[in-house]
């Protein structure tokens, strides 16, 4: 069930097609899993997270195919954000009627409060779009992004600012004059530090910003699950239409597996393994194709 404190997460993943040369949507692009450039199909995803119940859902995705539609990954994120705010609806019921059945509800806009994304999407245009919607964002930025602590002061890279539990009020270079955001330097491990920008300037602290950013990894969990449980990368069809159909079907399979796993209070991995185990046991007992021995 959606919640007013919900999150929208945006990120992209690459479906590995490095052993294929004739698949239409595949192209050379960077893959975080492969830690390099590979032949693959880029998919930009939008995941909704309800932090109250700890559940998440895929609510939109786009195929990255600039040769076909001329759109960048940033354009896809902006389109999905606008579409979610304007067209995504949920049914809200007012309880049950006298017979104990669900009363007819009303459709309302999908509620969410915060948008999270990777440093790749840390652009002024996207931040402005989020602010026009009246939403919050937490977004890591590159260490060389230029900021100024006060009007008239020179711009310096964010990595030059010391860590602060309260964060720094800064002006990002390129933003309108007088527009200020809060910047945090967050150490997640001895090898990983992020500089996070947010327009939540009222009462954010470094600990609160760290908790907000931690929600972003739900989309990484989705990417891992959909690849490991649905076979989304395994289609070898050459046409773009066949690939798009396969990707769409794989997304629907994940949605169904996730729903069943939630009902069974287990993981999608355990659920799928159980289905395979049941099938193998049944085939050993009563094989569909019987072996003929000479």
FENRATA-V751020 format. One record per residue. RES is the residue in three letters. SS is DSSP state (A for helix, B for strand, O for the rest). Layout:
res=RES ss=SS
res=RES ss=SS
//
This chain:
res=UNK ss=O
res=UNK ss=O
res=UNK ss=O
res=UNK ss=O
res=UNK ss=O
res=UNK ss=O
res=UNK ss=B
res=UNK ss=B
res=UNK ss=B
res=UNK ss=B
res=UNK ss=B
res=UNK ss=B
res=UNK ss=B
res=UNK ss=B
res=UNK ss=B
res=UNK ss=B
res=UNK ss=O
res=UNK ss=O
res=UNK ss=O
res=UNK ss=O
res=UNK ss=O
res=UNK ss=O
res=UNK ss=O
res=UNK ss=O
res=UNK ss=O
res=UNK ss=O
res=UNK ss=B
res=UNK ss=B
res=UNK ss=B
res=UNK ss=B
res=UNK ss=B
res=UNK ss=O
res=UNK ss=O
res=UNK ss=O
res=UNK ss=O
res=UNK ss=B
res=UNK ss=B
res=UNK ss=B
res=UNK ss=B
res=UNK ss=B
res=UNK ss=B
res=UNK ss=B
res=UNK ss=B
res=UNK ss=B
res=UNK ss=B
res=UNK ss=B
res=UNK ss=B
res=UNK ss=B
res=UNK ss=B
res=UNK ss=B
res=UNK ss=O
res=UNK ss=O
res=UNK ss=O
res=UNK ss=O
res=UNK ss=B
res=UNK ss=B
res=UNK ss=B
res=UNK ss=B
res=UNK ss=B
res=UNK ss=B
res=UNK ss=B
res=UNK ss=B
res=UNK ss=B
res=UNK ss=B
res=UNK ss=O
res=UNK ss=A
res=UNK ss=A
res=UNK ss=A
res=UNK ss=A
res=UNK ss=O
res=UNK ss=O
res=UNK ss=O
res=UNK ss=A
res=UNK ss=A
res=UNK ss=A
res=UNK ss=A
res=UNK ss=A
res=UNK ss=A
res=UNK ss=A
res=UNK ss=A
res=UNK ss=A
res=UNK ss=A
res=UNK ss=A
res=UNK ss=A
res=UNK ss=A
res=UNK ss=A
res=UNK ss=A
res=UNK ss=O
res=UNK ss=B
res=UNK ss=B
res=UNK ss=B
res=UNK ss=B
res=UNK ss=O
res=UNK ss=O
res=UNK ss=O
res=UNK ss=B
res=UNK ss=O
res=UNK ss=O
res=UNK ss=O
res=UNK ss=O
res=UNK ss=O
res=UNK ss=B
res=UNK ss=O
res=UNK ss=O
res=UNK ss=O
res=UNK ss=B
res=UNK ss=B
res=UNK ss=B
res=UNK ss=B
res=UNK ss=O
res=UNK ss=O
res=UNK ss=O
res=UNK ss=O
res=UNK ss=B
res=UNK ss=B
res=UNK ss=B
res=UNK ss=B
res=UNK ss=O
res=UNK ss=A
res=UNK ss=A
res=UNK ss=A
res=UNK ss=O
res=UNK ss=O
res=UNK ss=A
res=UNK ss=A
res=UNK ss=A
res=UNK ss=A
res=UNK ss=A
res=UNK ss=A
res=UNK ss=A
res=UNK ss=A
res=UNK ss=A
res=UNK ss=O
res=UNK ss=O
res=UNK ss=O
res=UNK ss=B
res=UNK ss=B
res=UNK ss=B
res=UNK ss=B
res=UNK ss=B
res=UNK ss=B
res=UNK ss=O
res=UNK ss=O
res=UNK ss=O
res=UNK ss=O
res=UNK ss=B
res=UNK ss=B
res=UNK ss=B
res=UNK ss=O
res=UNK ss=O
res=UNK ss=O
res=UNK ss=O
res=UNK ss=O
res=UNK ss=O
res=UNK ss=O
res=UNK ss=B
res=UNK ss=B
res=UNK ss=A
res=UNK ss=A
res=UNK ss=A
res=UNK ss=O
res=UNK ss=O
res=UNK ss=O
res=UNK ss=O
res=UNK ss=O
res=UNK ss=O
res=UNK ss=O
res=UNK ss=B
res=UNK ss=B
res=UNK ss=B
res=UNK ss=B
res=UNK ss=B
res=UNK ss=O
res=UNK ss=O
res=UNK ss=O
res=UNK ss=O
res=UNK ss=O
res=UNK ss=O
res=UNK ss=O
res=UNK ss=O
res=UNK ss=B
res=UNK ss=B
res=UNK ss=B
res=UNK ss=B
res=UNK ss=B
res=UNK ss=B
res=UNK ss=B
res=UNK ss=O
res=UNK ss=O
res=UNK ss=O
res=UNK ss=O
res=UNK ss=O
res=UNK ss=B
res=UNK ss=B
res=UNK ss=B
res=UNK ss=B
res=UNK ss=B
res=UNK ss=B
res=UNK ss=O
res=UNK ss=O
res=UNK ss=O
res=UNK ss=O
res=UNK ss=O
res=UNK ss=O
res=UNK ss=O
res=UNK ss=A
res=UNK ss=A
res=UNK ss=A
res=UNK ss=A
res=UNK ss=A
res=UNK ss=A
res=UNK ss=A
res=UNK ss=A
res=UNK ss=A
res=UNK ss=O
res=UNK ss=O
res=UNK ss=A
res=UNK ss=A
res=UNK ss=A
res=UNK ss=A
res=UNK ss=A
res=UNK ss=A
res=UNK ss=A
res=UNK ss=A
res=UNK ss=A
res=UNK ss=A
res=UNK ss=A
res=UNK ss=A
res=UNK ss=A
res=UNK ss=A
res=UNK ss=O
res=UNK ss=O
res=UNK ss=O
res=UNK ss=O
res=UNK ss=O
res=UNK ss=O
res=UNK ss=O
res=UNK ss=O
res=UNK ss=O
res=UNK ss=A
res=UNK ss=A
res=UNK ss=A
res=UNK ss=A
res=UNK ss=A
res=UNK ss=A
res=UNK ss=A
res=UNK ss=A
res=UNK ss=A
res=UNK ss=A
res=UNK ss=A
res=UNK ss=A
res=UNK ss=A
res=UNK ss=A
res=UNK ss=A
res=UNK ss=A
res=UNK ss=A
res=UNK ss=A
res=UNK ss=A
res=UNK ss=A
res=UNK ss=A
res=UNK ss=A
res=UNK ss=A
res=UNK ss=A
res=UNK ss=A
res=UNK ss=O
res=UNK ss=O
res=UNK ss=O
res=UNK ss=A
res=UNK ss=A
res=UNK ss=A
res=UNK ss=A
res=UNK ss=A
res=UNK ss=A
res=UNK ss=A
res=UNK ss=A
res=UNK ss=A
res=UNK ss=A
res=UNK ss=A
res=UNK ss=A
res=UNK ss=A
res=UNK ss=A
res=UNK ss=A
res=UNK ss=A
res=UNK ss=A
res=UNK ss=A
res=UNK ss=O
res=UNK ss=O
res=UNK ss=O
res=UNK ss=O
res=UNK ss=O
res=UNK ss=O
res=UNK ss=O
res=UNK ss=O
res=UNK ss=O
//
